[in-house]
Amino acid sequence: MNKSTLEEDNYMKQTKILLIDAAEISSATFSNETVTALENAADVIRQGGLVVFPTETVYGLGADGTSADAARKIYAAKNRPSDNPLIIHIEKPEDAELYAKTCELYYKFARAFMPGPLTVILPKKDTVPFSVTGGLDSVALRCPSHPVARRLIGLAGVPIAAPSANLSGKPSPTCAEHVIEDMMGRVDMIIDGGESDIGLESTIIKIDGKTVTLLRPGGITYDALSCVTDGVEIASAVTEQLAKDERPLSPGMKYRHYAPDAPVVLLDGKEEDVIEFLKAESQRSDCLILCYTEETGLLPSERIIDIGRMNDAQAQAHKLFSALRDADKLSPSIIYAHLPQKDGIGLALYNRMIRAAAHTVKYIPSGMKGNNLI
């Protein structure tokens, strides 16, 4: 949506940017200036406005989670499909009682992982409007560990509905610079709290009776979830595409997500074969490669972005969204990247990258050289 369209639709706002030191909030010795800034942000939330705030996962686009009108503003600001559910952020795990029908299994996960990067889907109560849940009878709840996020929720006195603070489909923001690129003029306030720690959105599980289903992997891995209860299932949509008419049960399941402007192609095969392919393709002036640190000396420096060491999926996850945004600034016609493994946090990395690539995977057989794929 261009600027003139935004003005016609009354979305253009005078966005205020606040710089708040997360370490200062953690120390509980924050200044009067910081207190006033957060109180002002909380007031914007209470008045039905939009505030972008930092979390340990990515930056969130926040509004009053009990207000249908505020939720509609979120969808409008992001150009987000209205059937894509939002996540309700709460100050304390026990606050879930106000908005959802909890159970002992919820509290087992809460004791293990909250505050932290875990979202739990439960049957909703009437305190949460359907515009927040994408029309579903369930609600997604999370208690973030980031000190600025928790302080903001507490001061607002309402749960904060917050998807990632990016235009729908684009890579999620992990620093205020990314937010400003996408949300300046679309929101009332942006809180700059530094770089996100994890860099990928929260893990999402759904509890249905005694059944627990992993809907979106994140910083809390499948193995960690399985330590809480046996039989955690992985939804097929974690690695595969939803059917065209299938309703998403959680954010990030259905639509093309996390994508730069250029098409992304994931490469599968033996490392040495993929490298040979990339060496040939890197002679093109219009391609860009997200490569491992170990590969940087093998490929032209002007055609690569280093996303971390080959065996460090945690570092790759942290850098992924920034790398995809940096790729856009170089205006390539095509972006190549390795297909991640599916173990540990690698499953979360795989989930984000397969969606960024719109499920485009190219297997590189032994002896194959570069070719024009797109």
N, C-alpha and C positions, 0 to 999 in steps of 0.2 A: 504494500500500500504506500503510495507516494505522499509527499507532504500536503499537496493540495487536497487529496482525498481525505487525509486525516483532518484537515481543517473543516472540510465540508461536513464530516461526520461528528464534529465536535470532540475529537479525540486528542487534539493538540493541547498540551498542558505546559505550564511553566514548571519544569522538573527541577526540584531542589536536590543537590547532592550533599550528603553529610559524610564526613570522615570520622569514623569511630574506631578506636584501638581495641580489638578484642581482648588483648592482654590486660588492658586497664579494667575492663568489665570483669574479667576473671578474678582480678585482685580485690574486687569490691571496694576499691579506693578511688572510684572515678570522680571526676571533677563535676562542678555544678553545670558547666557547659555541656558535658556529655549527658548528664541527667536530663537537662532541658531538651537536648536534641532528640533523645529517645522518647521523651514524653510527647514531643511534637509529632514524632513519627507514629506513636501509639494513637494520638488524637486523630491523625489522618485516617488510620484504620477504623476507628470508632465512627468517624463521620462518613464512612462508605468509600473512602479513597483507596488508591493503590500505592503500596510501598514495596520497593525491592530491598531485600535484606540478605545478608550472608548466612549460610549454614555450613556445616562441616562437609556436605556433599557437593552441592552447587548453589548458586544464588537463586532465591525464590521470589516470585512475583506475588505479593501478599495482599489479601483483602479480608474483610470480616467473613469468617466461615459460616456464620448464621444468617447471612443476608443474601437473598436471591439476586437482588440488584447488584450488589458488589461482585458476586460471582460472574454475572454477565459482563461486567467491566473487564474482568480478567480475560475472558474468552475473546472479547473485542480487541483488547490491547495486544494479545498474542496472535490474533487471527487463528484461534484454536477451534477445532470442531467441537460442538457442544455435547457430543456423546462421549468425549474423552474425559474421564473423571478427574477431579482435583483431589489433592491430599490435604487433610486438615492437620495443622500443626498445633500441638497442645504443650502447655508448660510442664505438666507432670503426668506420668503414666496413668495415675488414677483419675485424671480429668476425662479420660475416655468414657467414664460412666455417664457423663452428661450428654454424650453424643452417639453412643453405640451400646449395643447389648453385649457386654463383656462376658468372659468365661474364665475358668481356671487356666486353660491353655494360653489365653492372652497374657495372663499375669506371669506365667512361666517364661514366656518370651520377653515380657517387659522387664522382669528381674534380671534376665540374662543380657539384654541388649539396649535397654533404655535408661537414660537418654542416649541416643545414638542413631545410626543410619538404617533403622528398621521401620518399615511401614506395615501396619497390620490392617487387613480388611475384615470388617465385622458387620453384622446387620445394623442398620442405622436406626436412630431414634428420630422423632419428628422435629427435634431441634435443628436438624440439618436439612436444608431445602434440597429438592431434587436437582436444581440447577447446579449444585455443587458436586453431586454424585453422578452426573451424566445420565440422570433418569433411573439409576439403579437403586435397589432397596438396601444396598450396602454402602458403607463409608470407609475410606482409607484414612488411618490415623497414624501420626508419627510424633514423637517427642524428640526434637533435635538436641544435640549436645553443644552446639555452638553458643557461647555465652551471650552474644548480641541477639541471636534469634530468641533464646529463652527469655531474656530480659524484656524484649519487645512484646512477646506474647503476654507475659505477666502484666506489663503496664497497660496493654490494650484491654485486658479483661475479657477478651473474646478469643476463641480459636481462630487461627489465621489459615485460610485456604491459600495454598501456594504451590502452583506448578513451577517449573524452572523458568527463569526470567529471560527467555529468548523468544524470538519470533517462532511460531510453530514450524517444526521441521528442521530448524537450524541447530547447530551444536549448542549444547547447554553452556551457560556462562560460569566460569570458575574464578572470575575476578571482576571488579567493577568496570574495567575497561570494556569487557565483552558486553556487559549490561548496557552501558552508555551507547554502544554501537547499535543495539537493537531497540532500546526502550526510551531513549531520550525523547521527550515530547509526548510519550504515551502514558506515563505514570506521574504521580504527584511527587514522589520522593525516591531517591536511591541512596541507600546506606552503603558506603564503601568500608568494608571491614577486612580488607586484605584478600589474599588468595585462599580458596577452599582447600581443605586438607586432603580430602579423598579424591575429588574430581569427577566422580560418577554419582548419579542419583541413587537414592536409597534402595535397599533390598525391599521388595514387596512380597508379602505372603498373604494368603487368604485362609481364614479359619472357618471351617464349616463342620460343626460338630466336633468329631475327633480327627477330621481330615485337615491336613495342612498342605497347601499347594503353593509352590514358589512361582510367582507370576513375573517377577523381574529381579534378576540377580544384581547384587551390588557389593558394597564393602563387606557385608556379612555374608559369608559363603554358604553354599549348600551343606558342606561338612559341619560348619558351626551350627547351623539350624538343626541338623540331625542329632547334635549333642543334647538338644532340649527335648526332643520327642522322636520316636521312631516313625518311619514311613512317610517322611516328607516327599511329596510328589513334585516333579518339575513339569510345569505346563508346556505343552508342545509349542506354544507361541513364544517361548523363550528363545528358541533357535529356528523356528519356522514361521511362515506367514500365516496370519489369520485369513479365514475365508472372507470373500468380499463383503458378504452380508452379516458377518459375525460381529457381535457387539464386544468391544474391549472391556474387560473386567477391571483393568487398572491402567494407569498412564503408561504410555510407551509400547502398548501391545499391537496396535493396529496400523498406525500411520507411519509413513516414511519419517524417520527421526534422525536427529544428530548429523544432518547431511550438509556438507558444503555445497557451493553452487555447481562445481564440476562433478561429473560422475565418478564414483569410487569403485574400483575393481579389486577384490581380495584375491590373493594368489595362494594356491595350495600346491604342495609338492615337496620334494626334498630340498633342503636349504641350498645346496650347491646348484640345483637346477633353477630354482627361483632367482638366485643371484645372477646366473648367466642370462636369464631372460631380462632381468632388470638392467644389466649392463648394456644390452642391446637397445632396450626401450629408452634408456636414459640419454641416448643420442638425439632423441626428439626434443625440440625446443619447447613443446607444449605439454610435457608430462611432468608430474611431481611424484616423488616417492616418499612415503612414510617408512623409514628404515630403522633397523636396530643400530645401536651404538657401534657394534662390532663391524657393521657394513659401511660405515661412513667413509672409510679410506678406499673403498672399492668402487664408489659411485661418484659422479660429478657433484661437487659441493653445491652448485647453484640449483640442482634439481632435487635436493633431499631435505627432509626435516627429520631430525633424530627424535625418536619417541622413547628411548631408553634401551637398556641392555636386553638381550634376547631372552634371558631367563628371569627377568624382573617384571612380571605382569603388573605388579603393584605400581611401579614407576610408569609403565605404559598407560595404565588406566588414569593415573594422575595427569599425564600430559596429553591424553587423546584429544579432548575437546579444544584445548588451546592449539594443538597441532592442526586440527581441521580448520579452525578459524584463520590461522596463519597461512594455510594453504590457499584459502580464498583470496588473500591479499596479493598472491602471486599470479592469480588468474590463469591457472592451467586449464587445459582441455580435458585432462584425465588425471586421476590420482590413483596410484598403486599402493597397496599395503599388504602385509602378510595376514593370512587367515589365522587368528589366534587359536590356541588350544582351549579346551573346555573344562579344565580342572581348576579348582580354587577360584581366585578372583578372575582367572582367565575366562570363566563362563560369562561374567559380567562384561568383560572386554569384548568377547565374541558377540554377545547380545547387542551391544551398541554399534559395533562395526558392521555387523551383518545388516543392520537397519540403515546405517549411513550409506551402505553400498546397495541398498534396495535388493538385497539377497543375490548380488552379482558376484559369483565366485568362478575363477578360472584356474583349472588344474594345469600345472606345467609338467609335462612328461619329460623324461630324460632326453637331452639332446635338442630340445626345442629352443629356438631363438626368438627374439622379439618380433612382434607383428602388430599391425594396427587392429586393436580390438574395438575401438569406438571411433 
